[in-house]
Amino acid sequence: KWKQRYNKAQYANVMQSFKEYGDFYSDVIIHDGSEARPTIYDISKTVNSYVARTGNKPVVIIDYLQILKPTNDRGTDKANVTTSVNEMKKIATRYHIPVIVISSFNRLNYNSPVSMEAFKESGDIEYSTDVLIGLQLSGVGQEDFDVNEAKKQTPREVEAVILKNRNGATGDTLHYAYYSMFNKFLDMDDAEGGTEKLTTAPHTQVDDEGRVFNSEE
């Protein structure tokens, strides 16, 4: 029954994905905080325990900053974010490991080119990070830009702007084609034909259950 959702090429692709994921899945540990949100101190304890138990140094990814449980229920949002950011810096320094943190923008900056000011709640995000990358839709800030129309595009043209790089150059912009259905970014600089080729390439649409309802193959 599961196989019937896909044609032969799609099914082969799924099985190949399983095989490749099998090469490294045991090294991926996901702590789902959807029911019990952790504080940054909970994350710090988890990292400490992992390093002590395995002797390995992990890459820590926090998705995302603003939904961490507050460390102080009486503190302001700004104060709690500052505490979290400072503790993340301690984790990175203690073990010499990368801590990658996803942060939301201030909604007032959605229609403006990404900048330091777009990171909400705390200036410590700017001060504490070694590398700060802002993701934006291509064309944002231009007079005729419409954020809703840009989001309807398949793929969406997005840009990753290097806002800060403590040990390297800043100001570079990386261009990507983003396929929201698969949460996949494709490097635009490496794609022959740019977005014109990408938008005309064969693609498949599936419903919430994974059943194919439109395919050009």
C-alpha positions in Angstrom: 0.0 0.0 0.0 2.8 2.4 0.8 4.6 1.7 -2.5 1.5 2.6 -4.4 2.0 6.3 -3.6 5.0 6.5 -5.9 6.0 5.5 -9.4 9.1 3.3 -9.9 11.6 6.2 -10.1 10.2 7.9 -7.0 10.1 4.7 -5.0 13.8 4.0 -6.0 14.7 7.5 -4.8 13.0 6.9 -1.5 14.8 3.6 -0.9 18.1 5.2 -1.9 17.5 8.0 0.6 16.9 5.4 3.3 20.2 3.7 2.5 22.1 7.0 2.6 20.5 8.1 5.8 21.4 4.7 7.3 25.1 5.5 7.0 24.8 8.3 9.7 21.5 8.2 11.4 22.9 6.7 14.6 24.9 9.9 15.1 21.8 12.1 14.9 20.0 12.7 18.2 16.8 14.7 18.2 15.3 16.1 21.4 11.7 17.0 20.6 10.6 19.9 22.7 7.1 20.3 21.3 5.5 19.0 24.5 8.0 20.0 27.2 10.1 23.0 26.0 13.6 22.9 27.4 15.5 25.8 28.9 19.0 26.6 27.7 20.2 25.0 30.9 18.5 21.7 30.0 20.3 21.8 26.6 23.6 22.5 28.4 23.1 19.5 30.7 22.3 17.3 27.7 25.5 18.3 25.9 27.5 17.9 29.1 26.1 14.4 29.6 26.6 13.4 26.0 30.3 14.5 26.0 31.0 12.7 29.3 29.2 9.5 28.1 30.7 9.2 24.6 33.8 11.3 24.6 32.6 12.9 21.3 32.0 16.5 20.6 28.6 17.2 18.9 27.4 19.8 16.6 24.5 21.4 18.5 21.5 22.8 16.5 18.8 24.7 18.4 15.5 25.3 16.5 14.7 27.8 17.6 15.8 30.5 20.0 12.5 32.3 20.7 10.6 29.1 21.7 13.0 28.0 24.4 11.4 27.9 27.8 12.3 31.1 29.7 14.9 30.7 32.4 13.1 33.2 34.5 9.3 33.3 34.4 9.4 36.9 35.7 12.0 38.1 33.3 11.4 40.0 30.1 11.7 38.4 26.7 14.8 40.3 26.1 16.4 39.3 29.4 15.6 35.6 28.8 16.9 35.6 25.3 20.1 37.3 26.5 20.6 34.6 29.1 20.0 31.9 26.5 22.5 33.4 24.0 25.1 33.8 26.7 24.8 30.2 27.8 25.0 29.0 24.2 28.3 30.9 23.9 29.6 29.1 27.0 28.7 25.7 25.5 30.5 26.5 22.3 33.6 27.8 24.2 33.6 25.0 26.8 33.9 22.2 24.2 35.1 24.1 21.2 32.1 23.0 19.2 29.7 24.8 16.8 26.3 25.8 18.2 24.0 26.6 15.4 20.9 28.6 16.5 17.9 29.5 14.4 16.3 32.8 15.3 13.1 34.6 14.1 13.1 38.1 12.8 11.3 41.2 14.0 8.1 41.2 11.9 8.7 44.8 11.1 11.7 43.7 9.1 10.0 41.1 6.9 9.7 43.5 4.0 13.1 45.0 4.4 16.6 43.7 3.4 18.0 41.6 6.2 20.2 43.5 8.7 21.4 43.3 12.3 18.3 45.1 13.4 16.1 42.2 12.1 17.0 40.0 15.0 14.5 40.5 17.6 14.5 40.8 21.4 18.2 41.1 22.2 21.3 42.8 20.9 23.3 39.9 22.4 22.5 37.9 19.3 24.7 40.3 17.4 27.4 40.6 20.0 27.8 37.0 21.0 27.8 35.2 17.6 30.9 34.4 15.6 28.9 34.1 12.4 25.5 35.7 11.7 23.6 34.7 8.5 20.3 36.3 7.5 17.9 34.5 5.1 15.7 36.7 2.9 13.5 36.4 -0.2 15.2 37.8 -3.4 14.0 41.2 -4.3 13.0 42.2 -0.7 13.2 46.0 -0.3 12.5 46.8 -3.9 9.6 49.0 -4.7 7.5 46.4 -6.5 8.3 43.5 -4.1 5.3 41.5 -2.8 6.2 39.1 0.0 3.1 37.0 -0.5 3.7 36.6 -4.3 7.4 35.7 -3.6 6.2 32.9 -1.3 4.0 31.5 -3.9 6.9 30.8 -6.3 8.2 27.3 -6.9 11.0 27.4 -6.3 11.4 30.5 -4.1 14.4 32.6 -4.8 16.2 33.2 -1.5 19.4 34.7 -0.4 21.7 34.0 2.6 23.4 37.2 3.6 26.6 37.0 5.7 26.0 39.8 8.2 28.9 38.9 10.5 31.9 36.7 10.3 34.3 37.1 13.2 37.2 35.3 11.4 36.4 36.1 7.8 34.8 38.4 5.3 31.3 39.8 5.6 28.8 41.1 3.1 28.7 38.1 0.7 25.3 36.9 -0.5 24.6 33.3 -1.4 21.8 32.6 -3.8 19.5 29.5 -3.4 16.4 28.0 -5.0 14.1 26.8 -2.2 11.6 24.0 -2.7 9.2 24.3 0.2 7.5 20.9 -0.4 10.8 19.1 0.4 12.4 21.8 2.6 15.3 21.7 0.2 17.8 24.5 -0.8 19.5 24.2 -4.2 22.6 26.3 -4.9 21.5 28.7 -7.6 25.1 29.3 -8.7 25.6 25.7 -9.5 22.2 25.2 -11.2 22.5 25.4 -15.0 19.9 27.7 -16.5 19.1 29.3 -13.2 15.5 29.5 -12.0 14.1 29.2 -15.5 15.3 25.6 -15.8 14.3 24.8 -12.2 10.8 26.0 -12.6 10.3 23.9 -15.7 11.9 20.8 -14.4 9.6 17.7 -13.8 8.2 17.8 -10.3 5.7 15.9 -8.2 3.0 17.1 -5.8 1.8 15.0 -2.9 -0.9 15.5 -0.3 -0.6 15.5 3.5 -0.6 11.7 3.5 2.2 11.4 0.9 0.0 10.3 -1.9 0.9 11.6 -5.4 -1.8 13.7 -7.1 0.2 15.4 -9.8 3.4 14.3 -11.6 5.0 15.2 -14.9 6.9 11.9 -15.0 
